[in-house]
Amino acid sequence: MIKVCVKNFMMKIRLARNDYMKKIYYYANQIYQFSYALPIYEELGGIFIVKDIKRFIQFKQYLMNRGKFQENTFLKTPKVLIKSQKRLHNLTGIILYLSNSIIPEHDYPRAITIFHEHGTSDKKYGGAKTNNIADLKLKKYDHIFLSGPKNLKRLEEIGLNFSPEKLVKIGALKFDKYLNNQFSREDEIKRLQIKDTTRKNILYAPTWRFGNGTLRKYGLKFAREITKKYNLIIRPHFHDNKFCQQLRSQAKSEKIDHLYFSNAANIIKHDAFNDFILADLMISDISSVIYEFLITAKPMIIIKNDFADVHEMPKNLDIRQNVEFFEGKQNIVKMIEHNLENSKYNETYKKMVKECFYTDGSSVQRAVEFIKKIRK
């Protein structure tokens, strides 16, 4: 009788352990970073983790009615917990980090940790002042999901050479939906309520302070000048949303028309790829969207800035060697006209996107299969 009880007790422990291991957690510092987790969540489910009440409210606001697995949650969002990054080491299951936020000093005895970077840019991991910390964090993960050869080259460029078991070739998770034609241009026109659809659409998507973002310098100037001939869609970095409200008010007071704003925090309706579908040309600076935009093969203009903490890349992985620069004094409207008419980098971008990313439309499937495998 005692042996039977012990056997049943041990079986319950094993079942409980297996149940814990089925849990998948997605952690990000900011809501917009979760856009890279959504394709995996839509296949496997899981629990999102935010670090404070502010982000919890944002999560509920922007993911209302997006729970796909009949989660019994307030506003029918995916399951979400509030937990600081310092407490994640107590979790049991799989933790997918969308920001480089693991604590190097902690052990994660009951979790498998994975890092997937939210975008592949030329900015160094963590910046010059924190490179040593960034290195320690990157070494701590059990696995790193690679978006492509450029992602791998960035790691190598800062002296990190990991084993093949640690590096998992997944691809750009958000490319699949675009490659599989799951966006509708007509729906996006309705989303932004674009009035004049005969005009070309120019997307301005700058980065923020980390990268010497250009929105505060050129936002109003572009709104005044570009809208005289084109529709202008301004997509600020998530951290510049407050300034964008001020910019919107200034534009309204000057009665600037044909100006539209996209909200990076709204990861369902205003993802970057929603804007890519509309854009005929994009203006940016050092943001990671310049590499994601390669998938469209549409023309780009890069604003030159003095941000120096960047990776040195070969030409086939460096958009800065394959684009025209706006340096502040040129006529931006004429530059746009020239790039729309000539599109001399079209073929270059088609090659570059394949050399920077794994782009076969099956990135999500690879990520899902890998997670299924390690869940066993």
LUMSEVEX-304240 format. One record per residue (C-alpha): residue in one letter; z, x, y. Coordinates in pm, whole numbers, padded with zeros to 5 digits, always signed. Example, Ala and Ser with C-alpha at 12.3 -4.5 7.8 and 13.67 -1.06 7.14 Angstrom:
// LUMSEVEX-304240
A+00780+01230-00450;S+00714+01367-00106;
// end
This chain:
// LUMSEVEX-304240
M+00000+00000+00000;I+00091+00282+00238;K-00234+00464+00153;V-00435+00148+00231;C-00258+00104+00566;V-00317+00468+00658;K-00682+00440+00554;N-00728+00124+00765;F-00553+00288+01059;M-00778+00596+01042;M-01083+00372+01018;K-00977+00190+01334;I-00938+00525+01511;R-01289+00630+01403;L-01435+00297+01515;A-01255+00323+01847;R-01383+00678+01891;N-01739+00566+01816;D-01703+00278+02059;Y-01593+00519+02332;M-01884+00751+02261;K-02124+00464+02319;K-02025+00452+02683;I-02261+00606+02936;Y-02138+00675+03286;Y-02349+00743+03594;Y-02181+00932+03878;A-02320+00995+04228;N-02173+01084+04565;Q-02395+00835+04750;I-02553+00503+04653;Y-02912+00617+04709;Q-02872+00884+04440;F-02829+00611+04178;S-03199+00527+04211;Y-03260+00807+03959;A-03018+00650+03711;L-03154+00296+03726;P-03451+00354+03487;I-03209+00481+03221;Y-02957+00204+03286;E-03232-00056+03242;E-03288+00076+02889;L-02937+00165+02776;G-02691-00007+03008;G-02382+00183+03113;I-02114+00204+03380;F-02167+00333+03733;I-01892+00529+03906;V-01839+00549+04282;K-01575+00759+04450;D-01425+00513+04701;I-01406+00152+04816;K-01675+00204+05082;R-01934+00296+04821;F-01807+00023+04590;I-01889-00234+04861;Q-02231-00076+04917;F-02298-00087+04543;K-02212-00457+04529;Q-02425-00523+04837;Y-02742-00352+04722;L-02727-00417+04346;M-02634-00784+04360;N-02783-00979+04065;R-02922-00658+03911;G-02695-00649+03607;K-02934-00647+03314;F-02689-00663+03025;Q-02505-00986+03111;E-02218-00799+03271;N-01944-01036+03376;T-01896-00876+03716;F-01849-00993+04073;L-02194-01058+04229;K-02353-00990+03887;T-02407-00621+03947;P-02404-00353+03678;K-02052-00249+03581;V-01900-00017+03840;L-01570+00171+03864;I-01398+00350+04151;K-01293+00694+04033;S-01281+01028+04214;Q-01478+01319+04072;K-01147+01494+04004;R-01062+01227+03744;L-01391+01225+03554;H-01273+01485+03303;N-01056+01217+03141;L-01354+01003+03045;T-01482+00970+02690;G-01856+00934+02645;I-02160+01067+02828;I-02149+01137+03202;L-02480+01165+03384;Y-02428+01328+03723;L-02684+01248+03993;S-02519+01490+04237;N-02386+01836+04159;S-02026+01718+04157;I-01873+01842+03834;I-01540+02028+03872;P-01589+02380+03727;E-01215+02429+03676;H-01181+02119+03457;D-01249+02085+03087;Y-01428+01773+02964;P-01305+01759+02602;R-01413+01402+02530;A-01736+01389+02731;I-02086+01528+02720;T-02193+01611+03073;I-02552+01602+03201;F-02689+01689+03544;H-03006+01536+03688;E-03083+01640+04042;H-03161+01360+04288;G-03495+01498+04403;T-03662+01838+04379;S-03689+02005+04718;D-03711+02361+04852;K-03350+02358+04973;K-03120+02582+04775;Y-02849+02425+04561;G-02546+02370+04779;G-02669+02586+05067;A-02607+02954+05135;K-02233+02920+05199;T-02166+02746+04867;N-02419+02910+04635;N-02147+03066+04417;I-01977+02729+04376;A-02312+02564+04301;D-02380+02826+04032;L-02042+02764+03869;K-02108+02390+03866;L-02455+02425+03717;K-02316+02647+03442;K-02048+02391+03360;Y-02278+02105+03247;D-02355+02066+02879;H-02715+01978+02962;I-02947+01978+03262;F-03232+01727+03278;L-03536+01907+03419;S-03788+01713+03625;G-04049+01984+03577;P-04147+02352+03613;K-04046+02356+03981;N-03694+02244+03889;L-03675+02527+03633;K-03816+02782+03879;R-03548+02690+04134;L-03277+02766+03880;E-03438+03097+03788;E-03484+03188+04154;I-03107+03188+04207;G-03054+03394+03892;L-02962+03122+03643;N-03120+03152+03299;F-02994+02893+03055;S-03052+02844+02684;P-03319+02597+02568;E-03043+02374+02429;K-02894+02330+02775;L-03224+02260+02954;V-03389+01932+02857;K-03747+01873+02971;I-03736+01512+03083;G-03969+01473+03383;A-03949+01282+03709;L-03774+00958+03609;K-03903+00755+03902;F-04267+00853+03845;D-04305+00633+03537;K-04304+00304+03725;Y-04567+00434+03968;L-04787+00584+03696;N-04766+00263+03494;N-04880+00052+03795;Q-04559-00149+03826;F-04567-00172+04206;S-04754-00430+04414;R-04891-00337+04756;E-04893-00706+04853;D-04522-00738+04768;E-04439-00433+04979;I-04633-00571+05277;K-04421-00885+05252;R-04101-00679+05214;L-04152-00501+05548;Q-04328-00804+05703;I-04619-00593+05822;K-04818-00800+06069;D-05145-00609+06109;T-05270-00512+05765;T-05596-00373+05906;R-05409-00072+06040;K-05336+00238+05834;N-04970+00286+05744;I-04798+00612+05836;L-04468+00690+05662;Y-04222+00915+05844;A-03952+01029+05597;P-03740+01315+05734;T-03432+01473+05581;W-03090+01489+05753;R-02867+01756+05905;F-02862+01955+05579;G-03219+02073+05619;N-03235+02048+05999;G-03381+01699+05979;T-03624+01602+06253;L-03553+01231+06307;R-03337+01275+06617;K-03596+01503+06774;Y-03916+01314+06698;G-03821+00961+06592;L-03869+00791+06929;K-04165+01013+07021;F-04349+00915+06702;A-04260+00550+06752;R-04412+00556+07100;E-04727+00749+07010;I-04822+00667+06651;T-04783+00289+06685;K-05061+00281+06945;K-05309+00313+06660;Y-05119+00286+06328;N-04831+00104+06164;L-04534+00342+06149;I-04273+00310+05874;I-03962+00515+05946;R-03759+00596+05638;P-03450+00792+05751;H-03236+00990+05513;F-02938+00789+05392;H-02703+00991+05616;D-02910+00908+05926;N-02899+00531+05889;K-02655+00495+06181;F-02883+00689+06413;C-03173+00473+06297;Q-02993+00165+06428;Q-02987+00330+06770;L-03354+00419+06736;R-03438+00061+06646;S-03259-00064+06959;Q-03442+00187+07180;A-03776+00086+07036;K-03696-00281+07086;S-03599-00226+07449;E-03932-00048+07506;K-04116-00331+07325;I-04272-00093+07074;D-04472-00292+06821;H-04605-00208+06471;L-04283-00021+06391;Y-04097-00079+06064;F-03782+00062+05907;S-03699+00126+05541;N-03335+00149+05428;A-03272+00431+05178;A-02939+00275+05077;N-03117-00033+04940;I-03230+00132+04618;I-03384-00185+04475;K-03605-00307+04758;H-03644+00010+04966;D-03686+00292+04719;A-03911+00577+04839;F-04178+00470+04589;N-04188+00122+04743;D-04287+00295+05065;F-04530+00531+04892;I-04738+00233+04781;L-04792+00133+05144;A-04834+00478+05298;D-05180+00616+05374;L-05025+00941+05501;M-04671+01078+05512;I-04496+01292+05773;S-04182+01477+05664;D-04002+01811+05694;I-03799+01975+05416;S-03704+01655+05231;S-03754+01629+04855;V-03984+01330+04910;I-04266+01571+04999;Y-04285+01668+04632;E-04246+01317+04499;F-04524+01203+04735;L-04760+01443+04556;I-04798+01179+04286;T-05004+00970+04532;A-05247+01257+04617;K-05245+01120+04973;P-05241+01348+05280;M-04922+01487+05433;I-04814+01651+05755;I-04502+01869+05752;I-04291+01918+06063;K-04202+02282+06107;N-03832+02351+06151;D-03608+02655+06135;F-03416+02574+05818;A-03410+02908+05638;D-03197+02847+05327;V-03491+02770+05101;H-03627+02892+04770;E-03921+03130+04758;M-04183+02963+04543;P-04532+03057+04424;K-04817+02879+04603;N-04879+02629+04323;L-04516+02509+04353;D-04486+02525+04733;I-04616+02239+04945;R-04554+02447+05256;Q-04848+02669+05160;N-05074+02369+05106;V-05032+02150+05413;E-05085+02131+05789;F-04779+02179+06010;F-04680+01985+06319;E-04504+02229+06552;G-04416+01991+06834;K-04697+02049+07082;Q-04999+01908+06899;N-05121+01553+06945;I-04969+01384+06640;V-05217+01094+06646;K-05513+01333+06637;M-05350+01527+06354;I-05313+01205+06158;E-05675+01110+06225;H-05795+01452+06110;N-05593+01444+05787;L-05694+01087+05702;E-06062+01168+05751;N-06073+01503+05573;S-05809+01486+05297;K-05887+01848+05214;Y-05572+01887+05005;N-05637+01589+04776;E-05743+01792+04474;T-05474+02052+04544;Y-05205+01782+04535;K-05341+01641+04209;K-05298+01986+04054;M-04966+02054+04223;V-04794+01742+04097;K-04875+01840+03738;E-04753+02194+03797;C-04431+02080+03966;F-04338+01791+03733;Y-04380+01661+03380;T-04601+01362+03461;D-04714+01167+03157;G-04543+00836+03238;S-04287+00885+02957;S-04000+01059+03136;V-03759+00767+03099;Q-03838+00738+02729;R-03758+01107+02676;A-03428+01073+02863;V-03333+00762+02667;E-03417+00922+02332;F-03215+01231+02415;I-02911+01025+02516;K-02941+00815+02200;K-02946+01133+01995;I-02633+01284+02150;R-02449+00951+02131;K-02451+00987+01752;
// end
